[in-house]
Amino acid sequence: MSIFNTGVSLFKKTKVVPVFLTITDDYAKYAGACINSLMKHTNPERNYRVIVMYDRLSLKNRIRLRNLVTRNCAIEFHKMKYNLYMQIIVRYCAKRSGSGDFFARPVYYYRAFIARMFLQYDKGIYIDSDTILMGDIGELFDIELGEDVIAARPDPKVANVPEFVEYVEKALGVPHRNYVNSGVLLMDLKKLRKLHYITKMTDLIKEDADLVAPDQDYLNVILKGKIKHLGREWNCQPEGENVKGAKLLHFNLSKKPWYHDDVNQGELFWEAAKGTGFTGDLMREKESYTPEMAEVSAGQIRALIEKAAGLAQTPEPLLRTK
């Protein structure tokens, strides 16, 4: 066993709540705050395991994340392998890397490998690294999925932008009220394996469709009609939302507390970052963030909206599942 996989023998003989994050070195400092907040809100009577899936993650960052383990929360690191599925994803992303596309990085697609890579789990949770826990993530794990394959929250950013609504309904063929955000997922891994989800996703990727949020779009199209809706409390996006009763905050898109001073509930992120060993890195990143960089980010959002408006003019959905 690697010295980086630590925490009470990883609770091999006990039932655990598995929580997956997918990161690179760029995201390690945000993941530190996320994991720290998760561990501070666990139920002391239960065991948890944070599983970090990564491509490039330095020794220094693995040590800092490893040091966050607690008595009842272990951590594992799994380096992604360059298999056939990954080759398809890497090629797809490479075609878009020069266009300023938000989603032109393979790390956004790693969550699709969870069911295939971790056969020991029948159920699991995925969370983005730009999230902060305000409650026990074990409560999310306990939600019954019934006949559904995953549970996720309908995306509020889509519902509030007419161009995104039209894109989702016309270009993807998904009712906009059913289109979910993929930043927080409760997954029935057995059902995902039975559906051959990773194969279906890469088959669609090979069709090379131009999309607004490919990884999220694929999930919504492939699992259409098989998604249970989570309440706002499990994917509350502070910008423009009431956070009362929230159990998980998601600093989605460009309004990040490590860039801006005026982020709603941003102080909770900084509180979660304390003691992680990443605070200095985060402060330096904030200090180096310029108005010009903020304008570039805002321009990317505007470009996404314009792209959605254009793709919504398609006469039929861009993706078709077999």
Summary of the structure (lengths in Angstrom):
residues: 322
radius of gyration: 18.9
end to end distance: 40.7
largest distance: 56.0
contacts: 1020
relative contact order: 0.15
helix: 44%
strand: 16%
